[in-house]
Amino acid sequence: MQQSGDGTLAEQEKKDIPLPVYLLRQQGGLFVDLSMFPLGGGFAEYIDRLFGEGYRFVGLDYPVFTGLLYDYDAILEAHGIGAKMKLAGDVADFPPQRRALYKAVKVDAEGKRAEYLFEPVQIETVVEVPVYGEPGADGVAPIIGSARKAELKPTQLDLDEFLADMWLRGVRFGIDVAAVAGAIARAEAARLEVAHQMDATEGSDAEIEEASDALRRDNSPKRLANGKADLRRFQNRFPQIASGARLLKKKKRVLGKPGFKVSGAMIEPPLPADFDLLALAGEGTRVESQGANEYIVASRDGFLSLDVATNHIAVTEKIENKGGVSAKTTGDLSLAGDEFIEHGEVQEGRVVEGKNMTFRSDVYGDIVSQGGFILLEKNLSGGRARSIGGDVTSNGRVLNSTVEAWGGRVTASYAEGSLIMGESVVIERAVNCEILAGDVQVGSAEGCGVAGKKVGIGSSRSCRDKQTIVAMLVPALTQIDAQINQVDKATAECRQAIAANAQELARIKSDGEVAQYLALAASLQQGGVKLTAAQQENWQKMTARFDRTRRMMEKLDAGTQEQSGRIQAFEQERAHLLEEREKSGEGIHCGIAEVAGDTRVRTMIAPQGIGGFQQAAASELRIKLREPGLSPELVFLGDEGGLDWNYKLPELDSFFNK
C-alpha cells in the first residue's frame, strides 16, 4: 500500500494473492462459488490466515461475509447451490503502519456488545528535506544533500481495514457497518457501540391447538417432564361439539435458530419439548392422522369434557360447572379466553391462570392474570392475586394476602396484614400492611410500611405498637455524579493542553527574528509587499531557515483544534448526564393530610426505582419497608400535624470543588 503525502489512503496496489478454489477473481470483483464452498468449515480459517498475514478485503459485503460464516443455509435457500455471490471488490495489503491506527476494542464480559473509541488519527509520512552547508561568500548556504524525515499527518480510518482489525481482535460478528462508516466519515471523537450479539431464536414446543371454529381459543395443556400433557391446566368450559369435528391438532415442534456473540461463538437455542397425542384421547374421541398432521376428532355429538383423573379429553353429555375451583371439581385452571367468571369459591392451594377474570365468591387460592384485570367482588383471604400488565381490584376485604400489579393499578377498599405492590396503589383503609408502588394513595394508613416515589395519605397513625413508616424512593446519584466529574476532569485536561499550546506559541512568536519572519509572511500573503527576483531568492532561504519553526507552530495549532473538538464532545455528554440526573429526581412527593399517630417519613435510595424490588422475596420486602432509616434520611417524625414534602435534588459534588 502506498501513502500520499498528506497521510490519506492512495490508490491500492493489487496483488495476485492466492485464493481458495471457491473464491473467484472475476470482472467486477471477488465472487464466492456456492457449489464449491466448504460445508465442513475452512472459510473462517482462511480469513484468519488472510487477515493475519497483513491483507484485507476491498469493498467487503459484510452481510454476505457473515452469512457465509454463520448462516450458510439461509444463503443457499435464498440464492441456490449454483449461485456465484460477490463478496468484495478484491484483496489488498493492510500494512503495519495502517494497522497501528486502530486501537483495542472493549468487549463486555458476556460477549454481548463491543465498544470502540473513534478519534482523529495521524499517520507517519517520510519526506525528503534539503541539507545545507556553510554559507559562501555571498551568504547563501548551498544544498549539499538531503535527508529523510518522518512527519505525522492527519489521515482517516477505513471501513474494510476496521473489519479486518476487529476480526484479529476477536470481534467477528454483528458489526454495525453503517454506524462504523458514519463514525469514520465524521472523523470526530466518539465512543460507539460497534457490534451487537444476536440472541438465539427459540423454537416452538410441540403444542395442542384448536382445530375447530366451535372451540374457544385456549393455550395448550401444560407438558410434564415425561412428555405428557397435564389437562388440569385447561379452562373449565365445555362448548358443544358435533360428531366428526376436529377438536385438537398437534402442532409439531419447531427447532430454534442459533444466535452468535460478537466473538462469533454460537449461542445454542433450547431444544423444544414433544409429547404423544394418543395419550390425551378419551371417551368419545379418536386420533386420526391426516396428511402430515395428527388430530383428536369427536366420535359423537356432545360437550367437551376434561377428565382430570385419567388426563383425557372426551366428548360427553352436557356439563355445567358452577361449583368453584377445588381439588375435587376442576383442579388448577389455565384459561386462554379473553374473560372468565367464577361464581364459586377458589379453594386454598388452587391456582387459576387466565386473562380478564372476575370472582364473585371468596378466594383462598392463587390468581394469576396474564395481561388482564382481576376483579375480586368478595374477599381475598390468605391467597395471592397477581396481574402481569393489568389491574387488580378488590371490592371486598384483602386479608393476610399478597397482591401484585407491577404494570398496573391495585385498588382496594380495605386491606389488613397484606403485602401490596403495583405501578400505582389506591386503598381506602390499610391496616398493618406493606405497600410498594410508584404512586401510593391511601385514605387511612394504620401501622403500615409504605414506599413509593409519590405518596399521598389522608390520615396516618400507628397500630398495635407499629408506627406508620413511609419510605420515599430517591435516586442513587453516586454513579452519575462520578460520570459527570470524570467528564469535567477530562474537559479541564483539554483546557490545560490548549493553554500549554498557547504558551508555547507565544514563546516562539516572542523571538524577534521569528516575529519579523511571520510579519513578512503575512504581508506577502496579503499582497502588501512585492519582492524582486533577488529578494525572492533571499525569501526562499529565509523560509527554509524557519521551516522547522513554522511546522512546530502548525502542530501546536492542530493540537489546539483537536482539544477544542474534544471539549465540545465532553460538553455535550455533560449536558446529557445533567439532564438524566435532573429527571431522576422529578415527581418525588409525600403528602399526609393528617398525622394522627406515630408516623415516620424517610428517604430510601432506590437505584432502579420500584423495578429494583420486583425480584425480592416477600419476606425481604416486608423487612425493607419497615426499616426506620438513618438520621440523615429522616424527613418527618411525629404523632400530629401534617406533611407536604417535595424531594430536592442535592447539589452536584463537582470535580471543580474538590
C-alpha positions as CSV (number, residue, x, y, z in Angstrom):
1,M,0.0,0.0,0.0
2,Q,1.2,3.5,-0.8
3,Q,0.6,6.6,1.3
4,S,0.1,10.0,-0.2
5,G,1.9,12.9,1.1
6,D,-0.9,14.0,3.4
7,G,-1.3,10.6,5.0
8,T,-4.6,9.6,3.3
9,L,-5.1,6.3,1.5
10,A,-3.8,6.4,-2.0
11,E,-4.6,4.1,-4.9
12,Q,-4.3,0.4,-3.7
13,E,-1.7,-1.8,-5.3
14,K,-3.5,-5.0,-6.1
15,K,-1.5,-8.2,-5.8
16,D,-2.1,-11.7,-7.2
17,I,-2.8,-13.2,-3.8
18,P,-3.6,-16.9,-3.9
19,L,-7.3,-17.7,-3.4
20,P,-9.1,-21.0,-2.4
21,V,-11.0,-22.7,-5.1
22,Y,-14.4,-21.4,-4.0
23,L,-13.2,-17.7,-4.3
24,L,-13.1,-16.5,-7.9
25,R,-11.5,-13.2,-9.1
26,Q,-13.7,-12.1,-12.0
27,Q,-14.5,-9.0,-13.7
28,G,-16.4,-6.8,-11.2
29,G,-14.8,-8.2,-8.1
30,L,-14.2,-11.3,-5.9
31,F,-17.0,-13.9,-6.0
32,V,-17.9,-17.0,-4.0
33,D,-18.9,-20.1,-5.9
34,L,-21.5,-21.7,-3.6
35,S,-21.2,-25.0,-5.3
36,M,-17.5,-25.2,-4.2
37,F,-18.0,-23.7,-0.8
38,P,-16.6,-25.9,2.1
39,L,-19.6,-27.1,4.1
40,G,-17.5,-28.7,6.8
41,G,-15.6,-25.4,7.7
42,G,-12.5,-23.8,6.4
43,F,-13.7,-20.4,5.4
44,A,-13.0,-18.9,8.9
45,E,-9.6,-20.4,8.9
46,Y,-8.8,-18.9,5.6
47,I,-9.9,-15.5,6.8
48,D,-7.7,-15.9,9.9
49,R,-4.7,-16.5,7.6
50,L,-5.6,-13.8,5.2
51,F,-6.0,-11.1,7.8
52,G,-3.2,-12.4,9.9
53,E,-0.7,-12.2,7.0
54,G,-1.4,-8.5,6.5
55,Y,-4.2,-8.5,3.9
56,R,-7.8,-7.2,3.9
57,F,-10.7,-7.1,1.6
58,V,-11.6,-4.1,-0.5
59,G,-15.3,-3.2,-0.6
60,L,-16.3,-6.2,1.6
61,D,-20.1,-7.1,1.5
62,Y,-20.4,-7.6,5.3
63,P,-23.9,-9.3,5.3
64,V,-22.7,-11.8,2.7
65,F,-19.5,-12.3,4.6
66,T,-21.2,-13.1,7.9
67,G,-23.9,-15.1,6.1
68,L,-21.2,-17.4,4.7
69,L,-19.7,-17.8,8.1
70,Y,-22.7,-18.2,10.3
71,D,-25.9,-18.8,8.3
72,Y,-24.9,-20.7,5.2
73,D,-28.2,-22.5,5.0
74,A,-30.1,-19.2,4.6
75,I,-27.6,-18.2,1.8
76,L,-28.3,-21.4,0.0
77,E,-32.1,-21.1,0.4
78,A,-32.1,-17.6,-0.9
79,H,-29.7,-18.0,-3.9
80,G,-29.3,-21.7,-4.7
81,I,-26.3,-24.0,-4.8
82,G,-25.2,-22.9,-8.3
83,A,-25.0,-19.2,-7.5
84,K,-21.9,-17.0,-7.5
85,M,-22.2,-14.2,-5.0
86,K,-20.0,-11.1,-4.9
87,L,-18.0,-11.0,-1.6
88,A,-15.8,-8.0,-2.2
89,G,-14.0,-5.9,-4.9
90,D,-10.6,-7.5,-4.3
91,V,-8.0,-8.3,-1.7
92,A,-5.3,-5.7,-0.8
93,D,-2.4,-5.1,1.6
94,F,-3.1,-4.0,5.2
95,P,0.4,-2.7,6.2
96,P,1.6,-2.3,9.8
97,Q,1.6,1.5,9.6
98,R,-2.1,1.4,8.8
99,R,-2.9,-1.2,11.4
100,A,-1.3,1.0,14.0
101,L,-4.1,3.5,13.5
102,Y,-6.6,1.1,15.1
103,K,-7.0,0.7,18.8
104,A,-8.2,-2.0,21.2
105,V,-11.9,-2.7,21.2
106,K,-13.9,-3.1,24.5
107,V,-16.0,-6.2,24.7
108,D,-18.3,-6.8,27.7
109,A,-17.7,-9.8,29.9
110,E,-20.7,-11.7,28.3
111,G,-19.7,-11.0,24.8
112,K,-22.9,-9.3,24.0
113,R,-21.6,-6.0,22.7
114,A,-18.4,-4.3,21.7
115,E,-17.5,-0.6,22.0
116,Y,-14.8,1.4,20.2
117,L,-13.5,4.9,20.8
118,F,-13.2,6.7,17.5
119,E,-10.7,9.6,17.4
120,P,-9.0,11.7,14.7
121,V,-5.8,9.8,13.6
122,Q,-2.4,10.7,12.2
123,I,0.0,8.6,10.2
124,E,3.7,8.9,9.9
125,T,4.9,10.0,6.5
126,V,8.5,10.2,5.3
127,V,9.6,13.3,3.3
128,E,12.8,14.4,1.7
129,V,14.3,17.7,3.2
130,P,17.4,19.5,1.9
131,V,20.6,19.6,4.0
132,Y,22.6,22.9,3.7
133,G,26.3,23.5,4.0
134,E,28.2,26.5,5.3
135,P,27.2,29.8,3.6
136,G,29.5,31.1,0.9
137,A,30.9,34.5,0.4
138,D,27.6,35.7,-0.9
139,G,25.9,34.5,2.3
140,V,24.0,31.7,0.5
141,A,24.1,28.2,2.1
142,P,24.4,25.6,-0.6
143,I,22.4,22.4,-0.6
144,I,24.8,19.6,0.0
145,G,22.4,16.7,0.3
146,S,19.1,15.6,1.5
147,A,17.7,13.8,4.5
148,R,14.5,11.7,5.2
149,K,12.3,13.0,7.9
150,A,9.2,11.4,9.4
151,E,6.1,13.6,9.9
152,L,2.7,12.9,11.4
153,K,-0.1,14.0,9.1
154,P,-3.9,13.6,9.5
155,T,-5.5,10.6,7.9
156,Q,-8.7,8.7,8.0
157,L,-9.7,5.2,9.1
158,D,-11.1,2.8,6.5
159,L,-14.1,0.6,6.9
160,D,-12.5,-2.5,5.3
161,E,-9.4,-2.1,7.5
162,F,-11.6,-1.7,10.5
163,L,-13.4,-5.0,9.7
164,A,-10.1,-6.8,9.3
165,D,-8.7,-5.3,12.5
166,M,-11.8,-6.2,14.5
167,W,-11.6,-9.8,13.3
168,L,-8.0,-10.1,14.5
169,R,-9.1,-8.6,17.9
170,G,-11.8,-11.2,18.3
171,V,-14.9,-9.2,17.1
172,R,-16.2,-11.4,14.3
173,F,-19.9,-11.0,14.3
174,G,-22.6,-8.3,14.4
175,I,-20.6,-5.3,13.4
176,D,-22.9,-2.3,12.7
177,V,-21.3,-1.4,9.4
178,A,-23.5,1.7,8.8
179,A,-22.7,3.1,12.2
180,V,-19.0,2.5,11.8
181,A,-18.9,4.0,8.4
182,G,-20.7,7.1,9.7
183,A,-18.2,7.5,12.6
184,I,-15.3,7.2,10.2
185,A,-16.8,9.8,7.8
186,R,-17.3,12.2,10.7
187,A,-13.7,11.8,11.9
188,E,-14.8,13.0,15.4
189,A,-14.1,11.7,18.8
190,A,-16.9,9.4,19.8
191,R,-17.4,6.2,21.8
192,L,-19.7,3.9,19.7
193,E,-21.2,0.5,20.2
194,V,-19.9,-1.1,17.0
195,A,-21.0,-4.7,17.4
196,H,-24.0,-6.4,18.9
197,Q,-24.8,-10.0,19.9
198,M,-27.7,-11.8,18.0
199,D,-29.7,-13.8,20.5
200,A,-30.7,-17.3,19.7
201,T,-34.3,-17.6,18.4
202,E,-36.2,-20.1,20.5
203,G,-38.1,-22.8,18.7
204,S,-41.6,-23.9,19.4
205,D,-42.6,-26.8,21.6
206,A,-45.0,-29.3,20.2
207,E,-48.4,-27.9,21.1
208,I,-52.1,-28.6,21.1
209,E,-54.0,-26.1,19.1
210,E,-57.7,-25.8,18.4
211,A,-58.9,-27.4,15.2
212,S,-62.5,-26.3,15.2
213,D,-64.2,-22.9,15.0
214,A,-66.6,-24.1,17.6
215,L,-63.9,-24.2,20.3
216,R,-62.8,-21.1,22.2
217,R,-59.2,-20.5,21.7
218,D,-57.0,-21.6,24.6
219,N,-53.4,-22.5,25.4
220,S,-52.1,-26.0,25.0
221,P,-52.0,-28.2,28.1
222,K,-49.0,-27.9,30.3
223,R,-46.5,-30.6,29.4
224,L,-44.9,-32.7,32.1
225,A,-41.3,-33.9,32.2
226,N,-42.4,-37.3,30.8
227,G,-43.8,-35.6,27.6
228,K,-47.4,-36.0,28.5
229,A,-49.8,-33.0,28.8
230,D,-51.4,-32.0,32.1
231,L,-55.1,-31.4,31.3
232,R,-55.6,-29.9,34.8
233,R,-54.3,-26.7,33.3
234,F,-57.2,-26.4,30.8
235,Q,-60.1,-23.9,31.4
236,N,-63.3,-25.4,32.9
237,R,-65.5,-24.6,29.9
238,F,-67.2,-27.1,27.5
239,P,-68.5,-26.0,24.1
240,Q,-70.9,-28.2,22.2
241,I,-69.2,-30.5,19.7
242,A,-70.6,-32.2,16.6
243,S,-69.6,-35.8,15.7
244,G,-66.6,-35.9,13.3
245,A,-65.4,-32.4,14.3
246,R,-61.7,-31.9,14.7
247,L,-61.1,-30.9,18.2
248,L,-57.4,-30.5,18.7
249,K,-54.4,-30.6,16.4
250,K,-50.9,-31.5,17.4
251,K,-48.6,-28.7,16.3
252,K,-45.2,-30.2,15.7
253,R,-42.2,-28.8,17.5
254,V,-40.0,-26.4,15.5
255,L,-36.3,-26.2,16.2
256,G,-34.9,-22.8,17.2
257,K,-32.2,-20.8,15.3
258,P,-28.8,-20.3,17.0
259,G,-27.5,-16.8,17.9
260,F,-24.0,-15.5,18.0
261,K,-21.9,-13.5,20.4
262,V,-19.7,-10.7,18.9
263,S,-16.8,-13.1,19.0
264,G,-18.7,-15.4,16.6
265,A,-19.3,-18.0,19.3
266,M,-22.6,-19.8,18.8
267,I,-25.5,-19.4,21.3
268,E,-27.5,-22.7,21.1
269,P,-31.3,-22.4,21.4
270,P,-33.1,-24.7,23.9
271,L,-34.5,-28.0,22.5
272,P,-38.3,-27.8,22.2
273,A,-40.3,-30.4,24.0
274,D,-42.5,-33.0,22.4
275,F,-45.4,-35.3,23.6
276,D,-47.7,-38.1,22.5
277,L,-51.1,-37.0,21.3
278,L,-52.7,-40.5,21.7
279,A,-52.3,-40.3,25.5
280,L,-54.8,-37.5,25.6
281,A,-57.7,-39.0,23.6
282,G,-60.5,-40.2,25.9
283,E,-64.1,-41.3,25.6
284,G,-66.0,-40.1,22.5
285,T,-62.8,-39.2,20.6
286,R,-60.2,-40.8,18.4
287,V,-56.8,-39.8,17.0
288,E,-56.6,-39.5,13.2
289,S,-53.6,-38.9,11.0
290,Q,-54.5,-36.6,8.1
291,G,-51.6,-35.8,5.9
292,A,-48.6,-34.7,8.0
293,N,-50.8,-33.8,10.9
294,E,-52.5,-35.6,13.8
295,Y,-55.9,-34.6,15.2
296,I,-58.1,-35.6,18.1
297,V,-61.6,-36.0,16.5
298,A,-65.0,-36.2,18.1
299,S,-66.7,-39.6,17.5
300,R,-70.1,-38.4,18.7
301,D,-72.2,-35.3,19.5
302,G,-71.8,-33.8,22.9
303,F,-69.8,-31.4,25.0
304,L,-66.1,-31.1,25.7
305,S,-65.1,-32.7,29.0
306,L,-61.7,-32.8,30.7
307,D,-61.2,-35.9,32.8
308,V,-58.6,-34.9,35.4
309,A,-58.4,-38.5,36.9
310,T,-57.4,-40.1,33.6
311,N,-55.9,-37.0,32.0
312,H,-58.0,-37.5,28.9
313,I,-60.0,-35.1,26.7
314,A,-63.5,-36.5,26.0
315,V,-66.9,-35.7,24.3
316,T,-69.7,-36.5,26.8
317,E,-73.1,-35.3,27.8
318,K,-73.8,-31.7,28.7
319,I,-71.5,-30.4,31.6
320,E,-72.1,-27.2,33.6
321,N,-69.7,-26.3,36.4
322,K,-70.5,-23.6,38.9
323,G,-69.1,-25.3,41.9
324,G,-65.9,-23.3,42.2
325,V,-62.3,-24.3,41.9
326,S,-61.2,-27.1,44.1
327,A,-59.2,-30.3,44.1
328,K,-62.4,-32.4,43.7
329,T,-64.0,-30.4,40.9
330,T,-61.6,-28.8,38.5
331,G,-58.1,-28.8,40.0
332,D,-55.9,-26.0,38.8
333,L,-57.1,-24.0,35.8
334,S,-55.2,-22.5,32.9
335,L,-57.5,-20.3,30.9
336,A,-56.9,-18.8,27.4
337,G,-60.2,-17.0,26.9
338,D,-60.5,-13.2,27.0
339,E,-62.8,-13.3,30.1
340,F,-63.5,-15.8,32.9
341,I,-66.2,-15.5,35.6
342,E,-66.2,-17.9,38.6
343,H,-69.3,-18.0,40.8
344,G,-67.9,-20.4,43.4
345,E,-65.1,-20.3,45.9
346,V,-61.5,-20.8,44.9
347,Q,-60.1,-23.3,47.4
348,E,-56.8,-22.8,49.3
349,G,-53.9,-24.1,47.3
350,R,-55.6,-23.9,43.9
351,V,-54.2,-21.9,41.1
352,V,-56.2,-20.1,38.4
353,E,-54.3,-18.6,35.4
354,G,-56.1,-16.5,32.8
355,K,-56.6,-13.0,31.5
356,N,-59.5,-10.9,32.5
357,M,-61.1,-12.7,35.5
358,T,-63.9,-11.9,37.9
359,F,-64.5,-13.9,41.1
360,R,-67.9,-13.5,42.7
361,S,-67.2,-15.6,45.8
362,D,-64.3,-15.7,48.3
363,V,-60.8,-16.6,47.0
364,Y,-58.4,-18.5,49.2
365,G,-56.0,-19.7,46.4
366,D,-53.7,-18.0,43.9
367,I,-55.0,-15.9,40.9
368,V,-52.6,-15.0,38.1
369,S,-53.7,-12.8,35.2
370,Q,-51.5,-12.5,32.0
371,G,-52.1,-9.0,30.7
372,G,-55.7,-8.6,32.0
373,F,-57.6,-7.5,35.1
374,I,-58.5,-9.3,38.3
375,L,-61.8,-8.3,39.9
376,L,-62.5,-9.7,43.4
377,E,-66.1,-9.0,44.4
378,K,-65.8,-10.8,47.7
379,N,-62.8,-11.4,50.0
380,L,-59.2,-12.4,49.2
381,S,-58.0,-14.3,52.3
382,G,-54.6,-16.0,52.7
383,G,-54.2,-16.0,49.0
384,R,-52.5,-14.2,46.2
385,A,-53.7,-12.1,43.3
386,R,-51.1,-11.3,40.6
387,S,-51.8,-9.4,37.4
388,I,-48.9,-9.2,34.9
389,G,-49.5,-6.0,33.0
390,G,-53.1,-5.4,34.3
391,D,-55.1,-4.1,37.3
392,V,-56.3,-5.8,40.5
393,T,-59.5,-4.5,42.1
394,S,-60.9,-5.7,45.4
395,N,-64.5,-4.7,46.4
396,G,-64.3,-6.9,49.5
397,R,-61.5,-7.3,52.1
398,V,-57.9,-8.3,51.5
399,L,-56.7,-10.2,54.5
400,N,-53.2,-11.7,55.1
401,S,-52.7,-11.9,51.3
402,T,-50.3,-10.7,48.6
403,V,-51.4,-8.5,45.7
404,E,-49.2,-7.7,42.7
405,A,-49.8,-5.5,39.7
406,W,-46.4,-4.2,38.7
407,G,-47.6,-3.0,35.4
408,G,-51.0,-1.7,36.6
409,R,-53.1,-0.4,39.5
410,V,-54.2,-2.1,42.7
411,T,-57.5,-0.8,44.1
412,A,-58.9,-2.0,47.4
413,S,-61.5,-0.7,49.9
414,Y,-59.9,-2.5,52.9
415,A,-56.6,-4.4,53.4
416,E,-55.1,-5.8,56.5
417,G,-51.9,-7.7,57.1
418,S,-51.1,-7.8,53.4
419,L,-48.3,-7.1,51.0
420,I,-49.5,-4.9,48.1
421,M,-47.3,-3.9,45.1
422,G,-48.1,-2.2,41.8
423,E,-47.3,0.6,39.5
424,S,-49.9,2.5,41.5
425,V,-51.9,1.6,44.6
426,V,-55.2,3.1,45.8
427,I,-56.6,1.9,49.2
428,E,-59.3,3.4,51.3
429,R,-58.1,1.8,54.5
430,A,-54.9,-0.2,55.2
431,V,-54.1,-1.8,58.5
432,N,-50.6,-3.3,59.2
433,C,-49.9,-3.6,55.5
434,E,-46.7,-3.3,53.5
435,I,-47.3,-1.2,50.3
436,L,-44.9,-0.6,47.5
437,A,-45.7,1.4,44.3
438,G,-44.6,4.3,42.2
439,D,-47.8,6.1,43.2
440,V,-49.4,5.3,46.5
441,Q,-52.7,6.8,47.6
442,V,-54.1,5.7,51.0
443,G,-57.1,7.1,52.7
444,S,-56.2,5.8,56.2
445,A,-52.8,4.1,56.9
446,E,-52.6,2.4,60.3
447,G,-49.3,0.8,61.3
448,C,-48.2,0.4,57.6
449,G,-44.9,0.3,55.8
450,V,-45.2,2.4,52.6
451,A,-42.7,3.0,49.9
452,G,-43.0,5.0,46.6
453,K,-42.0,8.0,44.6
454,K,-45.4,9.7,45.0
455,V,-47.2,9.1,48.3
456,G,-50.5,10.6,49.4
457,I,-52.1,9.7,52.7
458,G,-55.3,11.1,54.2
459,S,-54.6,10.0,57.7
460,S,-51.7,8.1,59.2
461,R,-51.3,6.5,62.7
462,S,-49.8,3.6,64.5
463,C,-51.5,0.3,65.1
464,R,-50.6,-2.5,67.6
465,D,-47.4,-0.8,68.6
466,K,-46.4,-0.5,64.9
467,Q,-45.8,3.0,63.6
468,T,-46.5,4.0,60.0
469,I,-43.3,4.3,58.1
470,V,-43.2,6.0,54.7
471,A,-40.0,5.4,52.6
472,M,-39.7,7.9,49.8
473,L,-37.7,6.3,47.0
474,V,-35.0,8.7,45.8
475,P,-32.4,8.2,43.1
476,A,-28.8,6.9,43.6
477,L,-26.6,9.8,42.3
478,T,-23.2,8.4,43.1
479,Q,-22.6,6.8,39.7
480,I,-24.0,9.6,37.5
481,D,-22.1,12.2,39.6
482,A,-18.9,10.3,39.2
483,Q,-19.5,10.2,35.4
484,I,-20.1,14.0,35.4
485,N,-16.9,14.6,37.4
486,Q,-15.0,12.3,35.1
487,V,-16.2,14.4,32.1
488,D,-15.3,17.6,33.9
489,K,-11.8,16.3,34.7
490,A,-11.3,15.4,31.1
491,T,-12.5,18.8,29.9
492,A,-10.1,20.5,32.3
493,E,-7.2,18.5,31.0
494,C,-8.1,19.5,27.4
495,R,-8.2,23.2,28.5
496,Q,-4.8,22.8,30.2
497,A,-3.4,21.3,26.9
498,I,-4.8,24.3,25.0
499,A,-3.2,26.7,27.4
500,A,0.1,25.0,27.2
501,N,-0.1,25.2,23.4
502,A,-0.9,28.9,23.5
503,Q,2.0,29.5,25.9
504,E,4.4,27.7,23.6
505,L,3.1,29.6,20.6
506,A,3.6,32.9,22.5
507,R,7.2,31.9,23.4
508,I,8.0,31.1,19.8
509,K,6.5,34.3,18.5
510,S,8.3,36.4,21.1
511,D,11.6,35.8,19.3
512,G,12.4,38.9,17.2
513,E,13.6,37.1,14.1
514,V,10.5,34.8,14.2
515,A,8.2,37.8,14.6
516,Q,9.9,39.5,11.7
517,Y,9.6,36.4,9.5
518,L,5.9,36.0,10.4
519,A,5.1,39.6,9.7
520,L,6.8,39.5,6.3
521,A,5.0,36.2,5.5
522,A,1.7,37.8,6.4
523,S,2.4,40.9,4.2
524,L,3.4,38.6,1.3
525,Q,0.2,36.6,1.7
526,Q,-2.0,39.7,1.8
527,G,-0.2,41.1,-1.2
528,G,1.1,44.2,0.6
529,V,4.7,43.5,-0.3
530,K,6.2,42.7,-3.7
531,L,9.6,41.0,-4.0
532,T,12.2,41.5,-6.6
533,A,14.0,38.4,-8.1
534,A,16.9,38.8,-5.7
535,Q,14.6,39.4,-2.8
536,Q,12.6,36.3,-3.8
537,E,15.8,34.2,-3.5
538,N,16.5,35.6,-0.1
539,W,12.9,35.0,1.0
540,Q,13.2,31.3,0.0
541,K,16.3,31.0,2.1
542,M,14.6,32.6,5.0
543,T,11.6,30.3,4.6
544,A,13.9,27.3,4.6
545,R,15.6,28.6,7.7
546,F,12.3,29.0,9.6
547,D,10.7,25.8,8.2
548,R,11.0,23.8,11.4
549,T,9.6,26.7,13.4
550,R,6.6,27.0,11.1
551,R,5.9,23.3,11.3
552,M,6.1,23.4,15.1
553,M,3.6,26.3,15.1
554,E,1.2,24.3,12.8
555,K,1.5,21.3,15.0
556,L,0.6,23.4,18.1
557,D,-2.4,24.9,16.2
558,A,-3.6,21.4,15.1
559,G,-3.3,20.2,18.7
560,T,-5.4,23.1,19.9
561,Q,-8.1,22.4,17.4
562,E,-8.1,18.7,18.4
563,Q,-8.5,19.6,22.1
564,S,-11.3,22.1,21.3
565,G,-13.2,19.3,19.4
566,R,-12.8,17.1,22.4
567,I,-14.1,19.8,24.7
568,Q,-17.2,20.2,22.6
569,A,-17.9,16.4,22.7
570,F,-17.4,16.4,26.5
571,E,-19.7,19.4,27.0
572,Q,-22.5,17.6,25.0
573,E,-22.0,14.5,27.1
574,R,-22.1,16.5,30.3
575,A,-25.4,18.2,29.3
576,H,-26.9,14.8,28.6
577,L,-25.8,13.4,32.0
578,L,-27.1,16.5,33.8
579,E,-30.5,16.1,32.1
580,E,-30.6,12.4,33.2
581,R,-29.7,13.5,36.7
582,E,-32.4,16.1,36.8
583,K,-35.1,13.7,35.5
584,S,-34.2,11.1,38.2
585,G,-35.4,13.4,40.9
586,E,-38.6,14.7,39.3
587,G,-42.1,14.0,40.8
588,I,-40.9,12.7,44.2
589,H,-43.5,14.0,46.7
590,C,-45.1,13.0,50.0
591,G,-48.3,14.5,51.3
592,I,-50.0,13.5,54.6
593,A,-53.2,15.5,55.3
594,E,-53.4,14.4,59.0
595,V,-50.8,12.8,61.2
596,A,-53.0,11.2,63.9
597,G,-50.4,8.8,65.5
598,D,-46.8,7.7,65.4
599,T,-45.6,8.3,61.9
600,R,-42.1,8.4,60.3
601,V,-41.2,9.6,56.8
602,R,-37.7,8.9,55.5
603,T,-35.8,8.7,52.2
604,M,-34.6,5.4,50.7
605,I,-32.1,5.2,47.9
606,A,-33.5,3.1,45.1
607,P,-31.1,2.9,42.1
608,Q,-33.7,1.2,39.9
609,G,-36.9,2.7,41.3
610,I,-39.7,0.2,42.2
611,G,-38.3,-2.1,39.5
612,G,-35.4,-2.9,41.7
613,F,-37.8,-4.6,44.2
614,Q,-39.7,-6.8,41.8
615,Q,-37.4,-9.8,42.2
616,A,-37.1,-9.6,46.0
617,A,-38.8,-12.2,48.2
618,A,-42.0,-11.1,50.1
619,S,-40.2,-11.6,53.4
620,E,-37.4,-9.3,52.3
621,L,-39.8,-6.6,51.2
622,R,-41.7,-6.6,54.4
623,I,-38.5,-6.1,56.4
624,K,-37.2,-3.5,53.9
625,L,-40.4,-1.4,54.2
626,R,-40.2,-1.4,58.0
627,E,-36.6,-0.1,58.2
628,P,-36.6,3.2,60.2
629,G,-33.6,4.5,58.3
630,L,-30.6,6.6,59.4
631,S,-30.8,10.2,60.8
632,P,-29.7,11.9,57.5
633,E,-32.6,10.1,55.8
634,L,-35.3,11.3,58.2
635,V,-37.9,13.7,56.7
636,F,-40.6,13.7,59.4
637,L,-41.1,12.1,62.8
638,G,-44.1,12.8,65.0
639,D,-47.7,11.9,66.0
640,E,-49.6,15.0,64.9
641,G,-49.7,17.6,62.2
642,G,-49.3,17.1,58.5
643,L,-46.7,17.0,55.8
644,D,-46.2,18.4,52.3
645,W,-42.7,17.4,51.2
646,N,-41.1,17.6,47.8
647,Y,-37.7,16.0,47.1
648,K,-35.0,18.4,46.2
649,L,-32.1,17.1,44.2
650,P,-28.8,17.6,46.1
651,E,-26.2,19.8,44.5
652,L,-23.6,18.1,42.3
653,D,-20.4,17.3,44.2
654,S,-18.4,18.9,41.4
655,F,-14.8,18.0,40.4
656,F,-14.0,21.6,40.4
657,N,-15.0,21.9,44.1
658,K,-12.5,19.2,45.2
